[in-house]
Amino acid sequence: MPAKLVRIQRSAAPGAAGPTMLAIAGDSAAGKTTLTRGLVAALGQAESTSMCTDDYHRYDRAERRSVPFTPLHPDCNYIHIMEQHLQLLATGQSILKPVYDHGSGTLTRPELVEPTSCVIIEGLLPLHTKLARACFDVTVYLAPPEDVRAGWKTARDTAKRGYTAEQVATELQRREPEAQAYIRPQQRDADIVISFGPIEGRADPPGTPLSATVLLRPTIRHPNLAAILAEAPTRAMHLKLMRDTDGSPVDALHIHGYAPAEESNIVAKAIWDALGVPEPMPASLGLLENGVCNEPVRLVQLILLYHLLRTPT
Amino acid sequence: MPAKLVRIQRSAAPGAAGPTMLAIAGDSAAGKTTLTRGLVAALGQAESTSMCTDDYHRYDRAERRSVPFTPLHPDCNYIHIMEQHLQLLATGQSILKPVYDHGSGTLTRPELVEPTSCVIIEGLLPLHTKLARACFDVTVYLAPPEDVRAGWKTARDTAKRGYTAEQVATELQRREPEAQAYIRPQQRDADIVISFGPIEGRADPPGTPLSATVLLRPTIRHPNLAAILAEAPTRAMHLKLMRDTDGSPVDALHIHGYAPAEESNIVAKAIWDALGVPEPMPASLGLLENGVCNEPVRLVQLILLYHLLRTPT
């Protein structure tokens, strides 16, 4: 089915126009679940549904030993079923989603997913196909530097998924060609790309929160940060008009990890105020698993809440 | 979605018109799997896909102990997901079907079902809703007398599903109100109803194959049995023009279990010839699990093959 047709079907869905659909794509341990968790906490269960497309694995862990690719390869997943389920959710219909148990590495009993007003889809390959992309209103790609991600993956997979650090290192190496071929190209199709990394020319002490560059592509209408920052200038971040890798105009928001939270808070509050929601800004935003608040994560979550809660005009 | 819309969608499905969809409904141990097995064997795997809607159970066996209804109740099943999957199959799309393991009573890893040119759907409730019914080209209801079905169910569930005969008897009693409320009403919506039973006024010795009445409702166009039987009269069966329970005209085909197979074979051959298929009539038709051939089952299978293989005009 042509991708455009899905968009038409969505706008013509009987009754409601269907939920607002958000994709959070990125490689393993790129921070997808952290980003999603804060949004779900802020929206509440009545407003948000989240699910992971990695449950569409075609093979379990034992079977994967005899296939010539890793879970990152589209052929290792029921991509056409993922597309079908994304279309169903986008048109307001429930699905019976497969479940992959990361602990045991087995495929188990599927679960019912009923779309609420906001549906958050995270995973390795949610933006792999044109039809899948057509199901989303907002798309995010998480792009931490590879060494940072390797550290996150080692910490998680040894603590929660029963692997040793050596096994994780070997696995990362084995996955690299497919990450390059299938995961990272999705960055091209995201409305928002978040890249963590140190700031050149600075020698921040260990433990300084990571800085980040958030690309805000004009493929969707973001909150007017240029106006907000003009009114409340801050050392915590700056917005730079630049050219994207393909030459298109793009806004790059640089957020400085070393800056005090009070300063980025001014911008955060301005985005929240733009929403016109009576409640105070949710405290769950920006929280990492260790309980520390990360400003780039918080700002991205605020921009996403802006897209999820604002009534389209 | 209105049921008529599904029919329109089906005829407008991109590329092909979608598979021919056959439903075989009936209570537990009514003979659905036997009827399906012979058809699949006759059609071959390349031509036919079969699946059971009882896999859409919402609860596993342990969970059902604390719900106030049996697996026969629509609320005990994901009926709306069953409807969704039937629509997808009817429009030529694959599904990831849930799987209920009758041996262990658990819900397990789902499996991919890809529609071929004929899709056979059997189960307890495939005709329960209007939307589900709209997905089928041909619908069958199996209605053996309750005492016959109780015998079949006891034999199967003690041999294959780990129950005792007492447990089966208790379960049948417990299910009766829901069988009456939800299963048997589907008989009304079937194009073909097959009812086994002894013939009144005869004292056939034990072991005589069951006779059957096959209602052929003019809701679809059946092979012209009136013409076939006029040309080759036989004691093995007769066709009677009568009124259905709702007063509509219907053909009732009475097949006599005591009659020699050679005679019903004339009719069987005439139906097969009407198909114009070069191959000889498949030997798998009519075979019960014990290897004995049952003439009513064989004739129903032939009529179904006629509907499945004939190009609609």
Interface residues (C-beta under 8 A of the other chain):
Chain A: M1 P14 D60 Y78 H80 I81 Q84 L88 Q93 S94 I95 L96 P98 T106 L107 T108 R109 P110 L112
Chain B: M1 P14 D60 Y78 H80 I81 Q84 L88 Q93 S94 I95 L96 P98 T106 L107 T108 R109 P110 L112
